[in-house]
Amino acid sequence: MSASISLSPALILLGHGARDPEWAAPLLTVRDQVRATHPACRVETAFLEFMSPDLASRVAELAQANIQTITVLPMFIAQGAHLKKKLPLQVTRLQREYPTLKLALAPAIGTADQVLAAMSAQASRCLFP
């Protein structure tokens, strides 16, 4: 009997990570909200540093679950050194390791027009609380 293949995509919300476990709370809230909106899809978190799981472990877990399509969404405000150099190389290595996966790297969430608008609106509210 062969393992079933999941046609539903997966999303990995990738955070930088921190030594303080409370740092991850907003990321976990976003994960839970996206899961609630898309219950048929896998929505997970992973971290570059300090926290677990790392990206390679999370991709391995999803590949083991027969997920075929994974998008990695960096939950960063901008495309800094991690996102310009380190992360694309890591995603390329993972794609070679799992050639049957469709693995995509999205731009940093903070570069999206809707996110910039939300940040601008919140900053404006701080002017006149």
Summary of the structure (lengths in Angstrom):
residues: 129
radius of gyration: 16.0
end to end distance: 61.6
largest distance: 63.4
contacts: 345
relative contact order: 0.16
helix: 48%
strand: 19%
